[in-house]
Amino acid sequence: MNQLSEKLIALRVKFNYSQQYLADTLGISQAAYSKRERGKTEYSLTFLQSIAGIYSIPLVNLLDMTVEELIGESE
């Protein structure tokens, strides 16, 4: 699992969102979201921008911050 995958999981857990909710919001299947969350599928810029938007954080923070910094910022 890569660092971005860890961030996606940490944010989802923090906000108490299910994979299904995020998949529906993104317009993809739950299986497709799960693969992205586990780092089994490449992340597109559109996907990353959408995820950042869901959590109301700047894309650059999603990419550059550590998991701990990111979770603290999104409070």
N, C-alpha and C positions, 0 to 999 in steps of 0.2 A: 504494500500500500504506500502511495506517495504522500508527500506533505499536503498537497491540495486535497486529496481524498480525505485525509484526517480533518482538514478544515471543514469540508462539506458535511461530514458526519457530526462534528462538534456543533456546528451551527444548527443542523437539523434537530439534534437532541436538545440544545439550549432552547430553541423556539417551540419544542414539542410538536414538530411537524412530522407526519409520516412520509415515507417515500412515495406513497400513492398520492398524497396531497401535492407534493412538489412535482411529481410527474404530470398530474392533471393540470397544474398551473403552467407548466412548461410546454404542455401539449405533446408529451411523449408517453410511452408506456412505462409502467413501474419497473419492468425488467430493464428497459433502456436506461432509466435513471439509476437503478442499482448498479449497472455496469459502469456508469460514469463515476458514481460515488466510490466504487472499489478500484477505480483507476484502470479498468479493463477496456475502456473506450477513450479515444482522444477527446479532449475538451475543445469545443469550438469557441470562438470569440463570442458568438451569439449566446451560447449556453452560459458562459461565464458572466456576461453582462446581465443576463436574465437572473441568474442566481444572486448576483450583487444587488440587483434591484429588489428582489424578493426580501432580502435581509436589510435593505436600505443602507448599504455600505458602499463606498467607492470601490470600483473594480481594482484599483491599484492597491488598496488595503487588503482585499481578498488575496491578491497575488503576493504581496510583500510582507505582510505581518505574520508573526508566529500564531499558532493556534491560541495560545494564552492571551496574546495581545488582542487578537480578533474577537475572542469571546468577551473579554473585558470591555472592548469598544462598543459592542453591539448591545450593551445593557441600557 
